Amino acid sequence: YSLKGNVKSILIQEYEVEQKFGKLEAGDLKYYPDQTKIDFDKKGKYVEYTKLDKKGKIMGKTIPRRENDKIVEEIEYDENGKQESIKKINHVSNNESHIIYDYKDYNDNKRTLKIRQYLKRGKLIRQDVKRYDKDILQDSSIYLFEYKKGKLKKQEIKEYSNDTLRSNPIFLFEYDKNGNCIEQQLDKTVIRYEYLEFDAKNNWIKRVEYKDDKPECMYIRQIEYY
């Protein structure tokens, strides 16, 4: 989330955008979940991910369990607090440049294998994802990342089914002098971001998203600090 300061929680809301009195304002909450809230501990590690409806009612939660500071399980709950699934994470390999995550959902026999490769300074440069159902490979994806001056400049995704390439989108990113992403391009589609408000820690709290120069939505973030 590229947050500055010791963040305790962040609430992210996506709104329709409306033109009123010559300026853009938030309209109705958009999409499901209408709101998402992430809670962090004092070390900056996430401890809870919550989906909320328009009225703030809990629609679902994801809570990680850690051992030796590593996530070994992610437990998902429904709106009634009933456990829906458990994702087991097996850290097959763990060093500065190569990490393997093996997610297993024991409720429906589905499994996701993620292999991540990092630069020494912690930037993700490649992620291979393989999805299985009852140990049969269903599809796979390769994510490739390129950086410039520490910022993501290019992301390429190769998606396969039965070893056949289905799609190959390439995203390009541009930033302002403060490191905020101001443009994302996919083929001929350009998404532009305008930042309207920042808090005292210089984290943005209101942003408008434009698609082909037309305002699509407004994001509002409520950030709480320790």
C-alpha positions as CSV (number, residue, x, y, z in Angstrom):
1,Y,0.0,0.0,0.0
2,S,3.1,2.3,0.0
3,L,2.1,3.8,3.3
4,K,4.2,6.2,5.3
5,G,4.3,6.2,9.1
6,N,3.4,3.5,11.7
7,V,-0.1,2.6,10.3
8,K,-2.5,0.9,12.6
9,S,-5.3,0.4,10.1
10,I,-6.6,1.6,6.7
11,L,-10.2,1.7,5.4
12,I,-10.5,1.8,1.7
13,Q,-13.7,3.0,0.1
14,E,-14.5,3.1,-3.7
15,Y,-17.2,5.6,-4.7
16,E,-19.0,6.6,-7.9
17,V,-17.7,10.1,-8.9
18,E,-20.0,13.1,-9.4
19,Q,-19.5,16.6,-10.7
20,K,-21.0,19.1,-8.3
21,F,-20.5,22.9,-8.2
22,G,-17.6,22.7,-10.6
23,K,-15.6,20.0,-8.7
24,L,-15.5,16.2,-8.4
25,E,-17.2,14.7,-5.3
26,A,-17.9,11.2,-4.0
27,G,-21.3,9.7,-4.9
28,D,-22.5,6.3,-3.9
29,L,-20.2,3.5,-2.7
30,K,-19.3,1.3,-5.7
31,Y,-18.9,-2.5,-6.1
32,Y,-18.7,-5.4,-3.6
33,P,-17.1,-5.3,-1.2
34,D,-18.0,-1.7,-0.8
35,Q,-15.3,-1.2,1.8
36,T,-12.2,-3.0,2.8
37,K,-10.2,-2.6,6.1
38,I,-6.7,-3.8,6.8
39,D,-5.3,-3.8,10.3
40,F,-1.6,-3.9,11.0
41,D,0.6,-4.6,14.1
42,K,3.3,-2.1,15.2
43,K,5.8,-3.9,13.0
44,G,3.7,-3.1,9.9
45,K,2.5,-6.7,9.4
46,Y,-1.1,-7.2,8.5
47,V,-3.2,-9.0,11.2
48,E,-6.7,-8.8,9.7
49,Y,-8.4,-8.1,6.4
50,T,-12.1,-7.3,6.5
51,K,-14.7,-6.9,3.8
52,L,-17.6,-4.5,4.7
53,D,-20.9,-3.6,3.1
54,K,-22.2,0.0,2.6
55,K,-23.4,0.2,6.2
56,G,-20.2,-1.1,7.6
57,K,-21.5,-4.6,8.3
58,I,-18.8,-7.3,8.2
59,M,-19.2,-9.4,5.1
60,G,-16.1,-11.5,5.6
61,K,-12.7,-11.6,7.3
62,T,-9.2,-13.1,6.6
63,I,-7.0,-13.6,9.6
64,P,-3.4,-14.9,9.2
65,R,-1.6,-17.2,11.7
66,R,2.2,-16.8,12.0
67,E,5.0,-18.9,13.2
68,N,8.5,-17.4,13.6
69,D,7.2,-14.2,12.0
70,K,6.0,-16.1,8.8
71,I,2.4,-16.6,7.8
72,V,1.6,-20.3,7.8
73,E,-2.2,-20.1,7.5
74,E,-4.8,-17.7,6.3
75,I,-8.2,-18.4,7.7
76,E,-11.3,-17.0,5.9
77,Y,-14.6,-16.4,7.7
78,D,-18.0,-15.4,6.3
79,E,-20.3,-12.6,7.5
80,N,-21.5,-14.8,10.5
81,G,-18.0,-15.5,11.7
82,K,-18.2,-19.1,10.4
83,Q,-14.9,-20.5,8.9
84,E,-15.1,-20.8,5.2
85,S,-11.6,-22.0,4.3
86,I,-8.1,-22.4,5.4
87,K,-5.1,-21.7,3.2
88,K,-2.0,-23.5,4.3
89,I,1.3,-21.8,3.4
90,N,4.3,-24.0,3.2
91,H,7.5,-22.0,3.0
92,V,9.4,-24.5,0.9
93,S,12.4,-22.2,0.4
94,N,13.1,-18.9,2.1
95,N,16.1,-16.7,1.4
96,E,16.6,-13.2,0.2
97,S,16.1,-13.9,-3.5
98,H,13.8,-17.0,-3.8
99,I,10.6,-17.8,-1.9
100,I,8.1,-20.5,-2.5
101,Y,4.5,-20.4,-1.2
102,D,2.3,-23.5,-1.3
103,Y,-1.3,-22.6,-0.6
104,K,-3.7,-25.4,0.1
105,D,-7.4,-25.0,0.6
106,Y,-8.4,-28.2,2.4
107,N,-12.2,-27.5,2.1
108,D,-12.4,-28.0,-1.7
109,N,-9.1,-29.7,-2.6
110,K,-7.8,-26.7,-4.4
111,R,-4.2,-25.7,-4.3
112,T,-2.2,-22.7,-5.5
113,L,1.6,-22.8,-5.8
114,K,3.4,-19.5,-5.9
115,I,7.1,-19.1,-6.6
116,R,8.5,-15.6,-6.1
117,Q,11.9,-14.3,-7.1
118,Y,13.2,-11.1,-5.6
119,L,16.1,-8.6,-6.1
120,K,18.4,-8.3,-3.1
121,R,16.7,-5.0,-2.2
122,G,13.4,-6.7,-1.8
123,K,11.7,-5.9,-5.1
124,L,9.6,-8.7,-6.6
125,I,10.9,-9.4,-10.2
126,R,9.0,-12.6,-11.1
127,Q,6.1,-14.7,-9.7
128,D,5.0,-18.0,-11.1
129,V,1.5,-19.2,-10.1
130,K,0.1,-22.6,-10.7
131,R,-3.5,-23.6,-9.8
132,Y,-4.6,-27.1,-9.1
133,D,-7.9,-28.9,-8.5
134,K,-7.5,-32.3,-6.9
135,D,-3.8,-32.2,-8.0
136,I,-4.7,-31.6,-11.6
137,L,-3.2,-28.4,-13.1
138,Q,-6.0,-26.1,-14.2
139,D,-4.1,-23.0,-15.3
140,S,-0.9,-21.0,-14.7
141,S,0.4,-17.5,-14.8
142,I,3.8,-15.8,-15.0
143,Y,4.2,-12.2,-13.7
144,L,7.3,-10.2,-14.6
145,F,8.2,-6.9,-13.0
146,E,10.6,-4.2,-14.1
147,Y,11.7,-1.2,-12.0
148,K,13.2,2.2,-12.5
149,K,14.6,4.3,-9.6
150,G,12.9,1.9,-7.2
151,K,9.4,2.2,-8.7
152,L,7.5,-0.4,-10.8
153,K,7.6,0.7,-14.4
154,K,6.4,-2.4,-16.2
155,Q,4.3,-5.5,-15.3
156,E,3.8,-8.3,-17.8
157,I,1.4,-11.2,-17.3
158,K,1.4,-14.4,-19.2
159,E,-1.7,-16.6,-18.6
160,Y,-1.8,-20.2,-19.7
161,S,-4.3,-23.0,-20.0
162,N,-3.0,-26.5,-20.8
163,D,0.4,-24.8,-21.8
164,T,-1.4,-22.6,-24.3
165,L,-0.9,-18.9,-23.9
166,R,-4.4,-17.3,-23.4
167,S,-3.4,-13.7,-22.8
168,N,-0.3,-11.5,-22.4
169,P,-1.3,-8.1,-21.0
170,I,1.5,-5.5,-20.4
171,F,1.0,-2.6,-17.9
172,L,3.2,0.5,-18.0
173,F,3.3,3.0,-15.0
174,E,4.2,6.6,-14.6
175,Y,4.8,8.5,-11.3
176,D,5.0,12.1,-10.1
177,K,8.0,13.7,-8.3
178,N,6.7,12.4,-4.9
179,G,6.5,8.8,-6.1
180,N,2.7,8.6,-6.5
181,C,1.5,6.6,-9.5
182,I,-0.3,9.0,-11.9
183,E,-0.8,6.8,-14.9
184,Q,-1.3,3.2,-15.8
185,Q,-1.4,2.1,-19.5
186,L,-2.6,-1.2,-20.9
187,D,-2.4,-1.3,-24.7
188,K,-4.4,1.7,-25.8
189,T,-6.3,2.1,-22.5
190,V,-4.9,4.8,-20.2
191,I,-5.9,5.0,-16.5
192,R,-4.9,8.3,-14.9
193,Y,-4.9,9.1,-11.2
194,E,-5.4,12.6,-9.7
195,Y,-4.6,13.1,-6.0
196,L,-7.0,15.5,-4.2
197,E,-6.0,15.2,-0.5
198,F,-3.1,14.0,1.6
199,D,-2.9,13.6,5.4
200,A,-0.2,14.9,7.8
201,K,2.0,11.8,7.0
202,N,1.8,12.6,3.3
203,N,-0.3,9.5,2.6
204,W,-3.0,10.2,0.0
205,I,-6.5,10.0,1.4
206,K,-8.6,11.0,-1.7
207,R,-7.8,10.0,-5.3
208,V,-9.8,10.1,-8.5
209,E,-9.3,7.5,-11.2
210,Y,-9.8,8.5,-14.9
211,K,-10.2,6.1,-17.8
212,D,-9.5,7.6,-21.2
213,D,-9.8,11.0,-19.5
214,K,-13.2,10.3,-18.1
215,P,-13.6,10.1,-14.3
216,E,-14.5,6.5,-13.3
217,C,-14.4,6.4,-9.5
218,M,-13.0,8.0,-6.4
219,Y,-11.1,6.3,-3.7
220,I,-11.1,7.5,-0.1
221,R,-8.8,6.1,2.5
222,Q,-9.2,6.5,6.3
223,I,-5.8,5.9,7.9
224,E,-5.2,5.4,11.6
225,Y,-1.8,5.5,13.2
226,Y,-0.2,4.2,16.3
